[in-house]
Amino acid sequence: MTTPAALGILLSGRGSNFLALHQAIERGTLPARIAAVVSNVESAPGLAKARELGLPAVAIPHRGEPDRATHEAKVVRALREAGAEWVCLAGYMRLLSPAFVAAWPRRIVNIHPSLLPAFPGTHAQEQALTHGVKVSGCTVHLVDEELDSGPIVIQRTVAVLDGDTPESLGERILEQEHQAYPEALRRLLTEPWELRGRRLVFTG
């Protein structure tokens, strides 16, 4: 029997995508276990929820650190001590340095509330509405050294309605995120895949 992959979760807020991954693990549809939940925000609701669930959870605040490298070194150490084989970003509001990305090459996964490469960065739903797109959605991708630019694993689409606000559009996108993230991670863990240039291709 295959040993479940050990996941390190990074979050800064409510951690709803972390909970979606946890629920998929509990249902038996995601062959993984959560080895550690780490937040840069001590008061993050997602961190509190992880503790309620009995998961290893630690706050490593970035405020007060002399630089990004010092903070990241503490996060990397915590994840390594927990035995994390994959790192899943679940609303982690910190850019990762090339050194951090290199610590888990092709094993850091993120979910973003737009159809990348459109509307990277923050306020993606507001960007989509301002631009006037008719379709938005979410993207699960591997993390590389640039912002929201790594190879795409899975995308799900959401229609943009004429009366949408960033909040209403965001809620419908979030529903798709909670399905897409566990599905993408399950496929990465259980199916053969390779990178062909920028394209991630499942080869099974």
N, C-alpha and C positions, 0 to 999 in steps of 0.2 A: 504494500500500500504506500502511495506517495505521501511523504511528509508535507503537511500544510506549509505554504510559504509564510514566512514571518514578515508582517507589515509594520512599518513605522509610519504613524499618522502625524502630519504637521497641520495645525489649525490655529486660527487667530480669533474666531468668533463662535457662532452657535454650533458649527460642525455638523450641519445636517447631512452632508455627503459622507462624513465619517460614520454617522449613524446608519446611513443606507448600506455602507460596506459591512458594518457590524451585523445588521439584520440579514444580509445575504449570507454571511458566514453562519449565523445561527440557523438559517433555513437549510443550510447544506448545499447551497448553489454556488458558493465561492470557496474554493479549497485553500483557505488561508487562515491565519490567526493574527490577532493584533498584538504585537510584541510591546509596543509603546505608543502612547499618545503624548505629543510634545506641543506646547503652545508658547509663543512669545508674549502672550497676554495672560497675566495671572488670573484675571477675572473672567476669562473666556467661558461662556456657558458650555461649550463643547468639552472643555477640560473637566468641568464639574460633572457633566453627564458621564464621561469616561470613568470617573471615580465612582459614581453611583453604580456603574455596571461592573465594578471590580477590576477594571483594566489598569495596567501600569500607566500612570499619568503624571507628568511633571511640567511645571512652568519654568521656562528659561527666558526671562525677560531680556529684551534687547536694550531697553532704556538703562542708561547708566554704564553701558559697556563703552570702552574707548573707541572701538571701531567694529565694523561688520565681521572682520576675520575672527576677532576674539569671541563674539557671540556665536558665530557659526561653528567654531571649534568645539564649543560646549554642546551644541545641538548634535553635531556629528558624533561626539564621544558618547552622548546619551543613547543615540540610536545604535551605535556599534555595541555598546555594553548590553543592550537589549537583544542583540542578535538580528536586527532588522536586515532582511535581504532585499526588500523593496521599500521605497518611500512614496507615500501617497499624500499629495497636497490636497487639503480639504478646506479651502478658504484661508490659506496661509498668506498673509499680506506682507510678505518679505520676498524680495528678489534673491535668488540663489546665485552665489558666485560660481565661476568656472571650477574652482577647487571643490566646492560642495558637489556640483554635478559630476565631477570626475570620481568622486568617492563611490557613487552608485551608477556607473555608466549604463545607459539604456534601462535603468531600473527605477527611475523617478517618474511618477505619473501625476498629471494634473488634469483638472476639469475646468473649462472656461465657458461662461454663458454667452457664447456667440458662435457663429460658424466661421471659425478661423480659416484663412488669415484675416478675415474682416473683423474689425473692432477689437483689437487686443487691448490689454491693460484694464484700467478701472472704468466703471460706469458703462459697461458694454451695452446694456439695454437702452440707456439714454442715447448712446451713440447711434444705435440702430434706428431709433425713432427719429432722431434728428436727420439722419441720412435718408429716411423715407423708404427703407427696404420693406418688402412684402413678406419675406420669410426670414426668420432668425432661428436660433436653436442653441445647441451646446456641442462642445468638442472635448473629447478625451484625447490627450496627446502625451507623448513622452517629453520630458523636459530636457532642453539643451541650454546653451549659454545665453541665448537671447530670450526676450520677453515673449511668451506665448507663441513660440515659433517652432517647437519641436515636431517630429513626425506624428501625424494624426492617426489615432487608433480607430475611433468610432465618432460619428457625428449623428445627431438627431435633430430633426427640423421642427419648428413651431411657427405657425402662421401668425403674422402680425396683423392685428385687427385695427380698424380705423379709430376706434375709441381707446386704444391702449395707452396706458401710462407706463413709465419705467417699472413701477411696482407690479401692475397687472401682468405685463409681459414677463417680468422676472419670475413671478409665481408659476406661470405655465412652463417656462424654461426649466425651473427648478424641479418640477415634476419629472421632466425628461432626464435631468441630470441624475436623479436618484435611481433611474433604470439603467442609464448608459454607463455610469461609473462601474458598478459591479459587473456588468456584462463585459466591458472592455478589459477589466482586470482578470476576469475569469478566462477570457480568450488568450490574453498574454501569458497566463500561467499554465494553460492546458493545451494550447495549439502551437504547432511550429510556426515561426514567423521570421522574417528577415527584412532588412532595410535595403531598398533599391534606390539609391540616391536619397531623395527626401521622402519617398513613399515607404510606408510600412505595409508589408504584404503578408497575409496569412497563407502559408504554403501547404497546409494539410488537405 
